[in-house]
Amino acid sequence: MGLSRTLPLLLLVALMLVAAATAERTEEEVRLLYEGWLVRHGKVYNALGEKDRRFEVFKDNLRYIDEHNRPENNHSYTLGLTRFADLTNEEYRATYLGAKRRPARSLNRAPSDRYRFALGEDLPEKVDWRDQGAVAAVKDQGSCGSCWAFSTVAAVEGINKIATGDLIVLSEQELVDCDTTYNEGCNGGLMDYAFEFIISNGGIDSEEDYPYKARDGQCDPNRKNAKVVSIDSYEDVPVNDEKALQKAVANQPISVAIEAGGRNFQLYTSIMAELNVVELVLICSADLFIQGIFNGKCGTQLDHGVAAVGYGTEAGKDYWIVRNSWGDKWGEAGYIKMERNLAASSTGKCGIAMEPSYPTKNGANPPKPAPSPPSPVTPPTVCDSYYTCPASTTCCCIYEYGKYCFAWGCCPLDNAVCCDDHYSCCPHDYPICHVKEGMCLASKNNPLGVKMLKRTPARAGADGGLSSI
């Protein structure tokens, strides 16, 4: 039975149990909610004891959510069990934010007056570029600080639709892999630099041809040269002026940077879509069915790139429609409504008016490229004179004696860390081998990790042999 058919019943149940939502939950209720959340988000923990540790974090976040959602607090938005509900706020900020601040004199460009607001100028009361087919489906950056690439691509997809009539879904992975002069892939970047890359490259490839992998990779020259969409230039919206930003958004989707590191942003939600009856009863707050405008606490330390794709007014409150890149299970199906027209601040909510920028485009796209040829064949990784591993893997010694290695194994990653158990290996960005728990950690004091990888035997030459290490 779909949510739309059961909504009246579920809403009635929620209304009947509003009082219970303010009471302390039993351990059994929390555990049941946790197990349902694990299934919903496909979470699996491999390390010994990690599921219980994550449960404690989950429980603490749930207490915070319950306190925020109390009816007497009268908030204009609700919090819920997003995909980040098992992370501390410190872990969330370290993993999912990646926008960098614009330098004081960004690329020495003169500011643009294209969208400067004139007093008395008439602007549309509401705009939603989703209704015009200029916004692609919400995407998911994964555990990679590539928000800057998603913000850039959203703006380019939008202006291309407006200029040509075609919505072409473009490749964030090309920016992550190839735009490395100033930007740093999963370690963060700036939308202005990404626009510069697309201009100097003569265009950008499609998502279909150069799909997203949520990790840093080597730039594929064939796909970098497959330019399906181009832009003419890019400009910055006049800074610290929400009216100028409104004028800009009325004309096209805009790349914006915000401060998104707060706990309320981490757990922001408005409609708990796709939940089952048990989950709804356990959440049991009627406010979860209300469209919420985010007016929570945040500053201006810009750390996250998103796209402003519209604006409007609801119950007398002005808001921005902001497209995020955390999948459609966060916020309002991947979007957030953020408070607009702040009386006491020129920077806008969470700094949204501080660094907005946008691409410009008048002409046609480059001629449709031929299908990209297969990526160049990379030679195997040489372990020694006798052993090799497949391309893009790392040689790790399996059996050593003294200074000699008698057998090699292959870790299925570039630049991997070989663990001391002579059996496992870790990605270079999770370099701490926690052999006992079978996990690779980002640092000694960071509980976030990934499962260790197993080595496979290296290929021996005809002569076999040993090598010094």
Phi, psi and omega in degrees: 000130183286162181297322183298326182281332183260356185303314180302317179296314182295321178296321178298315178300316181298317180297321180293334186252015179303318181299324181292336182295333182276349181275163178292132179283149175282158178299324179295318178298315181295318180297318179297318178296320179298314181296320177294322178295320178300317180294314183301321184258005176063036184274132175223131179251130184262331184288147179298123178081356184292324180299319179290322177296319179293328178298321179295320177294315178303315182296320179293319176295323179295320176299319179296318178298312181300317180296317179297319188277002177303131183306324183291343178284339171055044176283154180273001179212165181242159173251156180204182184276080177287180179297346182262014187289348177258012180247142168291163180297326179295318179294317179301312182295323182290335188259324194247357180252144186201007179284142177256155179287146177289134177300159183302323177235078187296108174056019175054038181264146176285143179293156181258145175257008184307316183247022176293132185275133176258139182303129181089356180294139183266123179241152177302145180290329179212149179216138174214103183291346174296324180292339180265004180071024183258009181231123178288166177303150180301138180249175184228117181283346181067201182274056184219129182281053185256023181305326180300323179290320179291321176297314179300310184296322179299319180291321180290318176301320182293311182292329177294319176298316181295319185280327187244343184088358182246129172266109180249122181282124191253171191263111169289329183296327177299319177294317180300316185279322193253333182271078189241007179294313178242324180279160189230037173057234181288354178262010172113165181186185184229135184297321180302317179296324179293320174300318178301318180298313182298320179295310183292332179279345182085010179144185182218150183278171180275158174298323181298320183277329183230076189290158183281140181238355178062031175203159176292142179215176176280140180295128178272109186296326180295317181282331174298327180272357177269090190261103184265335178224134178239163172231157182276316183197192173209158183217163176256138173291143174311130191283154175054045182214098183293333177290322175295320178294321177299316179298319179296312182294332176294342182253338181186160172296143188236137172283129179225154174247142180222166168269115185239019187274356183287158181294326180291328176289321178302323187249014182296136173203168177223319177234123179277075181289151173068014177279152176273174186299318182299316181297318181294321179295321181290322176291312171041053170229122180298335180298341182292347180262008182258133174295125187249139175259122185287118174231025183288175183289130173198160182248213183232022174276085189299124184220007185211130179263129180220186180230130173274115187243011178170180176201166179185194180221136181224121180053040178081002181251125179280146181212158169262146170262115186242126178268123180262180180231042180244027179081172185270007176260006174252143175063218177267081182054040177098356181246165173222139171265120183248139180310138182235154179063058177289126183289328188260010184212132176274344184278348183080170182298127178058024178079020187298335182265007186278320185221047178284144179212166186202150175276156174243150182201128175237325186273182179282167176282165176300160175306145181300123183286156173293158177307136181296134176292164176303149178301147181305142179287121180270134180296158180295159175279126183269121178275314175200199183291346187239338187239144175224158173239160179301161179302148177063030173237174182240135176280129176230132181290132178265319181226115179235153177218119185065235180260013186245145174251123182264343180206138181247151172238162183245123174268129188283043178213151171287143173051041182283164175262126179273122183279157187288350179281358180060022183227329187244171176205165185226152174298154183294335179271001170231070195278355183267116180274112175259083189299320184301322182261358179067032184235152172253126184251150178289327177202169185297327184258012182252117182286348178290135180199177176231161183289139177299150177258150179267145174277149173247153183299139175286160180273127181266146175284180184297329186271340188063191177141188178223163179220157177280151180232000000 
